[in-house]
């Protein structure tokens, strides 16, 4: 097995050029029940000249900030794979990027279209949990390999055909325990968006579990609606209970709005957030955004050598710009599929899935870190804690 196959995509010194259950069932019915579907490109003659993937990406709507960064990661990996001839002489990897338009229906429909395309080898699934939940049953029943990034709710990794980079944020959110203990916080109030499955999991399970472990009191938990644009009322409701620290769990740009209104309400302490506050989405909050911190699976300041090779590669491709986690995850997910295709010496779906399964039993090295392992088809990460200083993200500490 080659160096690339053993340890992951990055090779030192080499730079590249730069839903609902009802919906799922109805989409499956439209595909013709629960049969195998198209098997994809045949594998009897080795890898074809073009290996075709589809990436389902929210490029419009509330998660567009994350989708835009993920798109950069997919494209960077594709260009590196093709430039280095990783899949063989004359073999090209092509990724068809489709905007989900923040629609569960469209995400499921696009996935179904990929299933019925005989040239399609695998799918890079939506990073939006609600959309991913609609795609996974199709993947398992139609035997289409799919690799997700970010999507962190239950009902996504269902079986042999569904993979995720990395584990859900809820599984490493308790890295914030160190900060809680250092600050001496004994109580917390939560304002969260339960219509986002990942944030529902954080607000209703992960943070309460951390609080119980640390002996913290949850003074108030207030849910917001998808249509909420003014967070003043839920913020006031939480602040009336006088918590030591506040948690704001909103999606993308809504975090900036909530932070401004939290400061206007008189709270000047630190705030526990989530990774969707990253990728510069707090910039509109100005100084009011300072003090929000959150755990994440990747930071460009990490000293991990594999991470730093990716950072260098990304900066070279994007005029010195630093990568955000979504790009790193997308890059690694693409390379995971490419490695499986190479290991299988085939673009056939069943061959690729078998190779994916074998790869999960080996250490994985990539943008997210060195010699990481898999657990139930999800890549495990330890996590790092980031704080927004009003202008940019600052690395605080990494899990031990």
C-alpha positions, 0 to 999 in steps of 0.5 A: 500500500502506498504512503497516500493510502496508508496515511491519508491525502496529504503528502509533504512537499507536494502542492496542488493547483490550485426532512421527514420520514414521509418525504424519504419514503415518497422519494424512495417510492419514486425510485421504484421501491427498495431495490438496489438501484443502479450499481454505478460504473462497472468495475471489471475493467479497472477505474474508468477515465472519469470518476463521477461524484455528486456533491450536495451543498447548501449554497443558498439559505442559512447554511450557505456560509458553510456550503461556500467553504465546503465547496472550496474544500471539494474543489481543492481536493479534486484539483490535487487528485487530478494534478497528481494523477492519484487515480492513474494516468489519464483518470479524472475525478469530476464533482458535480456540485448541486445547490440544495437551496436549503430545501430538504425536498431538493436535497433528496431529489438530487440524491435520487438523481445521482442514484439513477445515474449509471456513471455516478460512483458516490455522493458527498452528502449535505452538511445540513442535518435536516437534508442529510437525514432525508438522504441517508435512507435513500443511500442505504436502500439504494446502495449508494455510498455517501460521505457527509461532513458536519451533519450531526444529528441522529439518523444520518450514519445508518449502515454500510453506505453512510459515512461522516467526517467527523463525529457530531459536535455533540460528541466533543462539545464537553471539551468546553468543560475546561473553560467552565471550570477555569471560569468557575461558572456554576449555572448556565442559561440556553437560547437555542434553535431546535429546528436545526437538529445539531443545535437541538442535540446540543441544547437538549442533550450535550450541554445538559449532560456537561452541566450535570457532570460539572454540577452546573444548574441550568437556569433556563432553556428557551427555544427559538423558531425558524422565523425568529429574527429578534432574539430580545425576548428569549434573551431577556427570559434567560437573563432574568434567571441570572445565569453565570454564563449564557449559551447562544446556539443559532445558525450562521448569521443569526449568531451575530444578531443574537450576540448584539442583542445579548450585549444590548440587554446588558450581558457582558460575559463570555458566551458558549456557542457552536461552530456555525458561528465560525467562518467570519459569520460574527463579523457583523456583530462587531465588538459585541461578538467578542467573547463567544467561544465554541468547540470545533474539529479543525483550526488552521493554527493547529500544530499537527503537521498534516493539518499544517500541510493542508493549510499551506496548500489551501493558502496557496490556492486562495491568495493566503486565505486561512481555511475554515473547518468546512473546507478541511472536512470537505477536502478529507471526505473527497480524499476518502472516496478517492482512496477507496476508488484506488484501493478497489481499482474500480468505480463500481459502488459495491467495490468502493463501499467495500474499500471504504469499510476497509479504510475505516479500520486503518488510521486516517491522516488528513486536514483534520489531523494525523492518524485519526480513527473511525467509530461506527463510520464516523471519523473521530476527532478530539476537538479544539476551542475557538474564541471570537475576539471581535475581529477574528477567531483565536485558538484557545486550547486543544483537547488532551 
